[in-house]
């Protein structure tokens, strides 16, 4: 799925969704799919890292 930044018109794939201008003010940030998916992807990465760590501790 392709996502488009409403403010800058930048297009990106949902798997690599990251805000290219996180420090800039954006009136669309609260409803931004790029921001939402970026947070969701970060959460999945943290969960995967925790699972890997717990497997290493059990050994």
FIMAR-755858 format. One record per residue: residue number from 1; x, y, z of N, C-alpha, C in turn; chain. Coordinates in pm, 1 decimal. Layout:
N
+-----+----------+----------+----------+----------+----------+----------+----------+----------+----------+--------+
: num :      n.x :      n.y :      n.z :     ca.x :     ca.y :     ca.z :      c.x :      c.y :      c.z : cadena :
+-----+----------+----------+----------+----------+----------+----------+----------+----------+----------+--------+
: NUM :        X :        Y :        Z :        X :        Y :        Z :        X :        Y :        Z :      A :
...
+-----+----------+----------+----------+----------+----------+----------+----------+----------+----------+--------+
//
This chain:
59
+-----+----------+----------+----------+----------+----------+----------+----------+----------+----------+--------+
: num :      n.x :      n.y :      n.z :     ca.x :     ca.y :     ca.z :      c.x :      c.y :      c.z : cadena :
+-----+----------+----------+----------+----------+----------+----------+----------+----------+----------+--------+
:   1 :     84.8 :   -117.1 :      0.0 :      0.0 :      0.0 :      0.0 :     89.6 :    123.6 :      0.0 :      A :
:   2 :     57.8 :    218.4 :    -84.6 :    131.6 :    344.0 :    -91.4 :     61.6 :    448.4 :     -4.9 :      A :
:   3 :    141.6 :    524.1 :     68.8 :     90.6 :    633.4 :    151.0 :    147.1 :    764.2 :     98.2 :      A :
:   4 :     71.6 :    872.7 :    114.4 :    118.6 :   1003.3 :     69.5 :    106.5 :   1104.9 :    182.0 :      A :
:   5 :    214.6 :   1177.4 :    204.5 :    214.5 :   1285.4 :    302.6 :    128.5 :   1398.9 :    247.9 :      A :
:   6 :     26.6 :   1438.9 :    323.5 :    -64.2 :   1543.4 :    278.0 :      8.4 :   1677.7 :    268.9 :      A :
:   7 :     96.3 :   1705.1 :    363.5 :    164.6 :   1834.8 :    367.3 :    269.0 :   1848.7 :    256.8 :      A :
:   8 :    354.6 :   1748.5 :    239.4 :    466.1 :   1759.1 :    145.4 :    445.2 :   1682.9 :     14.5 :      A :
:   9 :    343.3 :   1598.0 :      8.2 :    316.2 :   1522.9 :   -113.7 :    414.2 :   1409.9 :   -140.2 :      A :
:  10 :    489.2 :   1368.7 :    -38.7 :    586.1 :   1259.7 :    -54.0 :    513.5 :   1126.0 :    -45.3 :      A :
:  11 :    548.3 :   1033.9 :   -134.3 :    485.3 :    902.0 :   -135.8 :    583.4 :    798.8 :    -84.1 :      A :
:  12 :    529.3 :    698.5 :    -13.2 :    613.8 :    591.7 :     40.6 :    531.4 :    465.7 :     60.0 :      A :
:  13 :    600.8 :    353.8 :     69.3 :    537.6 :    225.5 :     93.6 :    502.8 :    214.4 :    242.2 :      A :
:  14 :    393.7 :    151.3 :    274.8 :    349.7 :    140.5 :    414.1 :    450.7 :     66.8 :    501.6 :      A :
:  15 :    523.3 :    -27.7 :    445.8 :    621.1 :   -103.7 :    524.4 :    736.2 :    -16.2 :    572.1 :      A :
:  16 :    768.3 :     88.2 :    497.5 :    875.9 :    179.6 :    535.3 :    821.4 :    316.3 :    576.5 :      A :
:  17 :    700.6 :    320.0 :    627.1 :    636.8 :    447.0 :    661.9 :    708.2 :    515.2 :    777.7 :      A :
:  18 :    767.9 :    629.4 :    749.2 :    828.3 :    714.2 :    851.5 :    809.7 :    858.8 :    809.7 :      A :
:  19 :    782.6 :    942.9 :    906.6 :    767.6 :   1085.2 :    879.4 :    905.7 :   1142.8 :    849.2 :      A :
:  20 :    918.8 :   1206.8 :    734.4 :   1047.5 :   1264.6 :    694.1 :   1072.2 :   1399.9 :    760.3 :      A :
:  21 :    968.6 :   1456.6 :    821.7 :    978.6 :   1589.2 :    883.4 :    914.7 :   1588.4 :   1022.8 :      A :
:  22 :    961.4 :   1503.2 :   1114.0 :    895.4 :   1491.4 :   1244.6 :    904.8 :   1617.5 :   1330.7 :      A :
:  23 :   1002.6 :   1702.8 :   1306.7 :   1018.0 :   1824.5 :   1386.1 :    936.2 :   1941.5 :   1335.2 :      A :
:  24 :    882.2 :   1929.5 :   1214.3 :    803.2 :   2037.4 :   1155.3 :    659.4 :   2031.3 :   1205.9 :      A :
:  25 :    597.6 :   2149.1 :   1219.8 :    456.0 :   2152.8 :   1255.0 :    375.3 :   2095.4 :   1138.9 :      A :
:  26 :    275.8 :   2015.5 :   1171.8 :    187.7 :   1960.4 :   1069.1 :     45.5 :   1955.9 :   1123.4 :      A :
:  27 :    -43.3 :   2025.1 :   1056.3 :   -182.8 :   2028.0 :   1100.7 :   -252.7 :   1893.8 :   1079.9 :      A :
:  28 :   -193.6 :   1806.4 :   1002.6 :   -254.5 :   1676.5 :    972.1 :   -203.4 :   1564.1 :   1062.0 :      A :
:  29 :   -112.0 :   1593.5 :   1151.8 :    -43.6 :   1488.2 :   1228.5 :   -140.1 :   1398.5 :   1306.8 :      A :
:  30 :   -243.3 :   1453.2 :   1365.7 :   -336.8 :   1372.5 :   1445.6 :   -410.4 :   1268.4 :   1361.3 :      A :
:  31 :   -429.3 :   1296.8 :   1234.2 :   -501.0 :   1202.9 :   1147.4 :   -410.0 :   1141.2 :   1041.3 :      A :
:  32 :   -279.6 :   1147.9 :   1062.2 :   -182.3 :   1103.7 :    962.4 :   -162.7 :    952.0 :    966.2 :      A :
:  33 :   -188.8 :    887.1 :    853.4 :   -169.1 :    741.8 :    844.7 :    -21.4 :    705.2 :    852.7 :      A :
:  34 :     66.2 :    792.3 :    803.3 :    210.0 :    765.2 :    810.1 :    253.5 :    760.3 :    955.8 :      A :
:  35 :    210.1 :    856.5 :   1036.7 :    243.7 :    858.0 :   1179.1 :    188.2 :    734.0 :   1248.5 :      A :
:  36 :     63.1 :    699.4 :   1218.0 :     -1.1 :    584.8 :   1280.9 :     74.3 :    455.7 :   1249.4 :      A :
:  37 :    103.9 :    433.6 :   1122.8 :    171.9 :    310.5 :   1082.7 :    314.8 :    308.0 :   1134.6 :      A :
:  38 :    380.9 :    423.6 :   1139.2 :    516.7 :    430.0 :   1194.3 :    517.5 :    385.2 :   1340.8 :      A :
:  39 :    423.1 :    434.5 :   1420.1 :    413.7 :    392.4 :   1561.0 :    381.2 :    243.8 :   1570.6 :      A :
:  40 :    292.0 :    196.7 :   1485.8 :    254.7 :     55.2 :   1485.5 :    376.2 :    -31.8 :   1451.3 :      A :
:  41 :    452.9 :      6.4 :   1351.0 :    573.0 :    -69.2 :   1312.0 :    676.9 :    -68.6 :   1423.4 :      A :
:  42 :    693.4 :     45.6 :   1490.7 :    788.2 :     52.3 :   1602.6 :    745.2 :    -40.8 :   1714.7 :      A :
:  43 :    615.7 :    -48.8 :   1741.8 :    563.9 :   -138.4 :   1844.5 :    589.9 :   -283.6 :   1810.5 :      A :
:  44 :    574.0 :   -319.9 :   1684.0 :    600.9 :   -457.2 :   1641.0 :    748.8 :   -490.0 :   1654.9 :      A :
:  45 :    835.6 :   -394.0 :   1626.2 :    979.5 :   -416.1 :   1639.7 :   1016.7 :   -437.5 :   1785.7 :      A :
:  46 :    957.7 :   -358.6 :   1875.6 :    986.5 :   -373.6 :   2018.6 :    938.1 :   -508.8 :   2068.6 :      A :
:  47 :    819.0 :   -549.8 :   2024.2 :    763.9 :   -678.6 :   2065.3 :    853.4 :   -792.6 :   2017.1 :      A :
:  48 :    899.1 :   -784.6 :   1893.8 :    987.1 :   -888.7 :   1839.7 :   1119.1 :   -892.9 :   1916.2 :      A :
:  49 :   1171.6 :   -777.2 :   1952.1 :   1297.5 :   -771.8 :   2027.4 :   1279.4 :   -833.2 :   2166.1 :      A :
:  50 :   1167.2 :   -806.2 :   2230.5 :   1140.7 :   -862.9 :   2363.0 :   1129.1 :  -1014.8 :   2354.8 :      A :
:  51 :   1062.0 :  -1064.8 :   2250.4 :   1048.1 :  -1209.3 :   2234.0 :   1184.4 :  -1274.3 :   2213.3 :      A :
:  52 :   1269.8 :  -1211.5 :   2136.2 :   1404.6 :  -1263.4 :   2112.8 :   1484.0 :  -1264.4 :   2242.4 :      A :
:  53 :   1474.9 :  -1155.8 :   2319.1 :   1545.2 :  -1148.3 :   2447.1 :   1496.4 :  -1255.7 :   2543.4 :      A :
:  54 :   1365.6 :  -1277.4 :   2549.2 :   1312.4 :  -1376.9 :   2642.2 :   1354.3 :  -1517.9 :   2601.3 :      A :
:  55 :   1366.8 :  -1544.0 :   2472.7 :   1413.1 :  -1675.4 :   2427.5 :   1558.7 :  -1697.5 :   2465.6 :      A :
:  56 :   1639.4 :  -1593.5 :   2457.8 :   1780.7 :  -1605.5 :   2493.4 :   1798.7 :  -1626.9 :   2643.0 :      A :
:  57 :   1711.8 :  -1570.5 :   2724.8 :   1720.6 :  -1585.0 :   2870.0 :   1682.2 :  -1726.6 :   2911.4 :      A :
:  58 :   1584.9 :  -1786.5 :   2844.1 :   1537.0 :  -1919.9 :   2878.6 :   1640.9 :  -2027.8 :   2853.0 :      A :
:  59 :   1734.0 :  -2004.7 :   2767.5 :   1833.8 :  -2107.6 :   2731.1 :   1933.5 :  -2126.9 :   2836.8 :      A :
+-----+----------+----------+----------+----------+----------+----------+----------+----------+----------+--------+
//
